[in-house]
């Protein structure tokens, strides 16, 4: 099995930006030896956020029903567009699964200590559903290399991604 360098998408959602966690979150990836090859602060349009979540409604209609899937999609788009976010392209060996491990479980109350969600958030899905809010889980990380390619193309123009050598690559590549 050879070395596989991937690039994946990470979004620091409005709760991470508004809580002043941007530097601390980015440092988690850099400390692990991953490289930031694209970075920008923006407020996402509803169109971009909707494209980001893609076929969510179709994928979850059978499980949740179309009305519930549409409501959840609207909530996710509403939250992602509710304030500034930081979009990052993160590169490294097996970056996609490594980033997912650093981020932790989707629901913060299930994320282990030491992960971004486990250290900086705690809201459960049950609580969020009970009070009618979106689970504020700080970050989005692409679920697969294939998903990352699609998501990166939505958030970054290829000219916005850079290539450079990092000192730690001496020890990893």
N, C-alpha and C positions, 0 to 999 in steps of 0.2 A: 504494500500500500504506500503510495507516494504522498508527498507533501501537497496539500491543496490550499491555495490562497483564495479566499472568498472576500467579497465585499458585501456588506449587509446594511440595511437601513435601521437607524434608531431615531425615534422622535421623542424629544422631551416635551411632554404635553404641558398645557397651561398650568396645571397644578405644580409641576416641577419648576417651571420658570418663575411663577408668581411667588413661590416659597423660597426662592433664592438658592435652589439646589443645583443649578446648571454646572458650576465648577466641580462640585463634589461628585456629580454623576459622571461627567466626562472623565474625571480622574480615575474612576473605577476601570474604565476601558483602557486608558493609557497605562495605568499601573500593571495591568494584566499583559501588556505587551502588544496590544492592538494599536492600530494606527488610524488617526482621523484623516481621511482623504477628501472629505467634503463637509462643510459646516455653514449653516446660515440660520438667522433668526427671521421669522416671518409670522404673519397672521394668515392662516390658511383660508382660502375661499371655500364656500360650501361645495362648489363644483370639484375642487381638488380633494377635499375630505371625502366626498361621496365616491370619487374614483378610487381613492385610497382603500376604502372598505369594500369596493368592487361588488362581487356577487353575494354579499352577506345575506341579503333578503332571500335570494334563491336557495342558498345553502341551508338556511335555517327555517324555511317555511314549513317543511314537513314536520320538523321537530317541535316548532313553537306555534305554528299557524302564521299566516301572512300578516295579519294585523299586529301581532306581538313582535314579529321579526322586523316589520316596518317601524314600529315604535322604538325598538332598540337601536335600529340603524339611525333614526332621526336623533336620538339622544347622543349617540356616539359622534355623529357629525356636528351636533350642537356643541358638545364639549370640546372637540378638537378645534373648532373655529371660535371658541369663546375668549381667546386671548393669545398672546404670543407663544410660539413653539420654537424649538430648536430642532432642525433636521440635520442629521449627521450620516455620512457614509463612513462606515468603519471597516477597515481591512485587516486581515490576518489569517493565520492558518486556522481553517475550519471556523472562520469568524461567526458564521450564523449560529451554530450550536453553542459556541463559547459565549457569545453575547446573550443568548437566551438563558444560559446558566447564571451569568452575572446579574441579569435582570430579575430572575425569580418567577414564581407562579403568577398567573394572571390576577388572581385574587390575593391582595396583599396579606390578608390574615392567614393565608396558606403558604406564603413565601418564607423560606427559612431566613433566619438572621444571617447576615453576611451578604445577602443579595440586596439590590437597590430597593425593591419593593418591600422586602422583609425589614430593612433598616429604616426606611423613611415613610412607610404607610402602614395602615392596619385595617382599613375598612373591608368588611366581608360583603359577599354578594347578597346574602340574606338581609343584612342591614340596609344596603343600598336599595334593594327591592322594596323593603318595608317602608322606607321614608321617601321613595320615589326619586332617587338620584342615580346618576351614572357612577360606577365604581371609579374613583380617582386613583389610578394605579401608576401615575408618574411618567411612564415610558411605553412606547411601542417598539417592539423588535420583530423584524421579519421572521416568519415561522419556518422558512426553508430557503434554500439557495434560489430555487425557481421564483418563489414569492419575492425575494429580495431584488432580483433582476427587474421584475415588473414594478415594484415599489420605488426602487432607485430611479427608474426612468420617469416616474411621475413627479418626484421631488427635486431631481437634479438634471440639468442639462449636462451632457458628457464633458463640456468645456469647464464645468464648475468642479470637476473632480481632478485631483492633482496626484502626481506620483513623486515620491521622494524616498530617500533611504533614512531609516531610523537606526540609531545606535544599537538598540536591542536586537535588530535583525542579524547581527553578527553571531548571536547566540541561538537563533531560532531557524535560520534558513541556510 
